[in-house]
Amino acid sequence: MTTVTQVHIKFAELRQCVSLSEEQLLELVAEGILTPQVGKLPEEWEFDSTCVSIVHKAERLHHELTVEWADIPLVLGLLEEVQQLKAENEYLKQRLSRFLQDEQL
């Protein structure tokens, strides 16, 4: 039996990890970019371990591509969908390749 352990990061720890101000992180939560997994108030909030990479992606989109904070959840969702489609496409290519090899035999 496999046990999965979820790692949660507290709001203050997240601030230190990503070097953002409290106001900036509050804006990310308000815009729906980050969603606390635990707690109702910022001092109680805990986020899952993927939040650090999400914040870094959001920062890059905002600063390098000048994507508005309000648009970042949509962009992140689309990027995730592209990754899933690429993986599915690769899987289907492999299956097609095997099918074509079987047909030649």
N, C-alpha and C positions, 0 to 999 in steps of 0.2 A: 504494500500500500504506500502510495506517495503522498506526502504532506506538502502542500504549497503554503509558503509563508509570505505574506504580503508585508512589504516594508512601507511604513508611513513616515512622511517628513513633516515636521511641525512648521508652522508659518515662519517663525523666527529662524529656523534652520534653513528654510528655503531662501529667505532673504540673504543669508550668508553665502549659500551655494551659488546663487546667481548674481550677486552684487547689485541688486535693485533696491530702491527705497520701498518703504512700506506703502507709500501712495501709489507707486508704479505697480506693485503686486496687487493692491486692492483694485486698481483699474483692470488688470488682467482677469481678476475674478468677476468684476462687474460686467466685463465684455463677454464672459463665457469662455474665455481661453483656458482658464484653470477652473476646476471644480473641486472644492474641498470634499474629501471622503468622510470626514468626521468633524463635528463641531458646528456651532451656529455663529459664533463670534470669532474674529480673527485670532485672538489669543488661544482659542480652542481648536482652530482649524488644523487638520492633518491632511496631507495630500499623498497620493500614491507615488511610487518611485519614478514613474515616467514624467512627472511634472518638470523635472530639471531639463530634460531634453526638449519638452514642449516650450518652456520659457525661452531656451536658446534659439529654437526655430522661430518663435514669434518675434524675438528681438531682431533676428537677421531679416525677416520679412519686413518688419517695420522700418528698420534703419537702412538696409541696403536696397530694398525695392520700394520703399515708401508706401507700403501697404498700411492702410488705416487700421487701428486697433480693432475697430468694430468688424472689419472684414476678415480678420485673421482666422477666426474659427472656420469660416467657409473655406478659406485657402488651405488650412491644415486638413480639413476633411477631404478636399479634392486631392491633395497630395497623397493622403492615405489611400484613397480610392485608386489612384494611378499605380501605387505600389502593389495593391492587391490585384489589379488587372494585369500588371507585368508578371507577377508570380503565376497567375492563372494561365496567361499566354504561354509562359515557359513550360508549364506542366502539360498543356495541350500540345505544344510542339513536340515534347518528348513522347507523348502517347501516339501522335501521328507518325512520328519517325519509326516507332516500334511496329505500328500497324503496317506501314509501307514495307518494312523489312520482312514482316510475316507474309505479306502478299507476294513478295518476290521469291519466297521459298517454295 
